[in-house]
Amino acid sequence: MSYVEMVKAGYQNFATGNIPAVLGLFAPDIVWNECPGFPWIEGEGIFVGVEEVLNNAFAPIPVQYDDFSIEITDLIDGGDKVVMQGYYTGIYKATGKPFKAHAAHVWTIEDGKLVHFFQVVDVASIINP
């Protein structure tokens, strides 16, 4: 499986709610850079390890949003890095308003596992659509 196919499978599993399959792609010590600006993120938004990612990046999604999804427009093969360009969509519960926000992810892969995630997202268009 190519790295792009691996990342694509991760997004497909995320979309269907198969979070254990997503977490199975991660190295145990994955470094996760969540974009600062989300209401639940304190500090720089860096989480280390599968459990921290699950609790601090994934668990807040259904608490904060209804109908959250990631619309992928492109997956770019950069060798040991895969870049996702796309959008987040959903309804921000705090305002009750729908949003569509630009998003980009950079994944780094080593030894067949995702070891680093870097997120860029237009947080302002989510919290103040």
GIURGI-V890037 format. One record per residue. N is the residue number from 1. SS is DSSP state (alpha for helix, beta for strand, coil for the rest). OMEGA is omega in whole degrees, 0 to 359 (NA if undefined). BURIAL is I if it has 24 or more other C-alpha atoms within 12 Angstrom, else O. Layout:
# GIURGI-V890037
N_SS_OMEGA_BURIAL + N_SS_OMEGA_BURIAL
This chain:
# GIURGI-V890037
1_coil_178_O + 2_coil_179_O + 3_alpha_177_I + 4_alpha_178_I + 5_alpha_178_O + 6_alpha_180_I + 7_alpha_178_I + 8_alpha_177_I + 9_alpha_177_O + 10_alpha_178_I + 11_alpha_179_I + 12_alpha_178_O + 13_alpha_177_O + 14_alpha_182_I + 15_alpha_181_O + 16_coil_178_O + 17_coil_179_O + 18_coil_184_O + 19_alpha_176_I + 20_alpha_178_O + 21_alpha_177_O + 22_alpha_182_I + 23_alpha_178_I + 24_coil_177_I + 25_coil_186_I + 26_beta_167_I + 27_beta_181_I + 28_beta_182_O + 29_beta_179_O + 30_beta_174_I + 31_beta_187_I + 32_beta_178_I + 33_beta_177_I + 34_coil_183_I + 35_coil_175_I + 36_coil_179_O + 37_coil_174_O + 38_coil_185_I + 39_coil_183_I + 40_coil_182_O + 41_coil_176_O + 42_coil_179_O + 43_coil_186_O + 44_coil_179_O + 45_coil_179_I + 46_beta_179_O + 47_beta_182_I + 48_beta_178_I + 49_coil_185_I + 50_alpha_183_I + 51_alpha_178_O + 52_alpha_178_I + 53_alpha_180_I + 54_alpha_185_I + 55_alpha_188_O + 56_alpha_180_I + 57_alpha_184_I + 58_alpha_185_I + 59_alpha_180_O + 60_alpha_186_O + 61_alpha_181_I + 62_alpha_176_O + 63_alpha_185_O + 64_alpha_190_I + 65_beta_165_I + 66_beta_175_O + 67_beta_180_O + 68_beta_174_I + 69_beta_176_I + 70_beta_177_I + 71_beta_182_I + 72_beta_174_I + 73_beta_181_O + 74_beta_169_O + 75_beta_187_I + 76_beta_180_I + 77_beta_178_O + 78_coil_181_O + 79_coil_179_O + 80_coil_176_O + 81_beta_174_I + 82_beta_180_I + 83_beta_174_I + 84_beta_171_I + 85_beta_179_I + 86_beta_185_I + 87_beta_165_I + 88_beta_174_I + 89_beta_178_I + 90_beta_177_I + 91_beta_178_I + 92_beta_187_I + 93_coil_183_O + 94_coil_181_O + 95_coil_185_O + 96_coil_184_O + 97_beta_175_O + 98_beta_179_O + 99_beta_168_I + 100_beta_187_I + 101_beta_174_I + 102_beta_178_I + 103_beta_173_I + 104_beta_177_I + 105_beta_172_I + 106_beta_179_I + 107_beta_174_I + 108_beta_184_I + 109_beta_173_I + 110_beta_177_O + 111_coil_176_O + 112_coil_179_O + 113_beta_175_I + 114_beta_186_I + 115_beta_181_I + 116_beta_178_I + 117_beta_176_I + 118_beta_186_I + 119_beta_169_I + 120_beta_181_I + 121_beta_176_I + 122_coil_184_I + 123_coil_182_I + 124_alpha_181_O + 125_alpha_174_I + 126_alpha_186_I + 127_alpha_178_I + 128_coil_185_O + 129_coil_NA_O
